[in-house]
Amino acid sequence: MPSRCCISQLRSDAALSNVPADKAGAASGIYKMASSLGAALGVAISAAIFTALSGLEGELVPLSDVFLGRSDDIDIRLAGAVALLFNVLMVAVAMVAIARTVPRDGPDVGR
């Protein structure tokens, strides 16, 4: 399995492959800023969802039939599940956005 730096390099190469050479520096900066901002917002929103839902303490008694195992930590388990589902939703949104915005033509087509 490739290391994280190799995956990051492949990801940035793919994102910047259609950028003209004279705009590569600006495009690279915008890509890095958007990547960092997206990661920070994703972590912050996931943590906020988890924190908000894990403080419900005992208000989720009907869910004890849904979860298997211990029932004294249902609020934390539900909070983790909802935060994870939020992340899955964001991955789906990102995939749709990439599919709609990345050109299908090669780098030399249309120039």
N, C-alpha and C positions, 0 to 999 in steps of 0.2 A: 504494500500500500504506500503511495507517495506521501511524503511529509507535507506538513501544512504549508510550508513556503513554496513547494512545487505546485500545490493546488492553487494557491493565491496567484502565482505567476501565470498559470494556465488561464485562470479566470480573468485576469487583467488583460492578457494577450487577446483572448476571445472578445472581450468588451471593446477593446481599442483597435481591432483589426481593420475596420473600415474608415478610420480617421486619417485625413490627409497629414502628411509628414510635418507641415508647417504649423499644425494645430495640435500635435501630439502632446506637447507639454501641458497645455491648458486642459485638454481632454483627460489626461492622466490625473491632474489635480482635482478636477471635478469628479472623476470616478472614485478616487480615494476618499474625498470628502463625503460623497453620497454613501459610500460603503460604510464608513465610520459612523456617520449620522444614523443610518438605518440600523446598524448593530446596537448603537446606544439607545435609540428609541425602542427597539424591540425588547431589549433587556428591561428597560424602565417600565414599559407597558405590561410585560409579563409579570414582573415583580409586583406592580401595583395591583393587578388582577389577583395574584396569589395572596398578597397581604390582605386585600379587602375581603376575599372569600374565606380565608383561614381564621378570621376573627368572628365567625358566626356562632361558634360554640353552642352546640345543642339545638340550634334552630333547624337542623336538618335531620331530625329523628326519623322521618319516613324513609330516608335513604339508607337506613341500616339494613334493609332487606335487599338492596341492590348490590352493595359492596360485600365481598367475602372476607372472612377473617375478623380481626379486631374491630370493634365498633366505637372505641373511644377516640379515634382520630379521623372520623369521617369528614369533618370540616377541612382538615389539611389534605386528605386524599382527594376530595372534590376540588379544592383550590388548585392542586397540582394538575388534575385532569383538565380543568377548564383553561388554565394557563397554557398547557400543552396543546390543547385544541386551538387556542388563539394562534400559537406559533404555526400550526399546520395550515390554518386559514391564511396566514401571511405568506407562507411558502406558495400556496395555490395562487394568491393574488400576484405574487412576483412572477410566477411562471406564465400567467396570462399576460401580464404587462410585457414581459420579454418576448413572448410569441407575437404580440401585436406591434411592438415597436422596433425590433431588430430586423433590419432589411435581409431579405433572402438572397439578394444578388451578391456576387463576389465583389471584392474591393475595387476591381478595375471597370466594372460595368457602370455606365452612366457618367463617366468622368471624361 
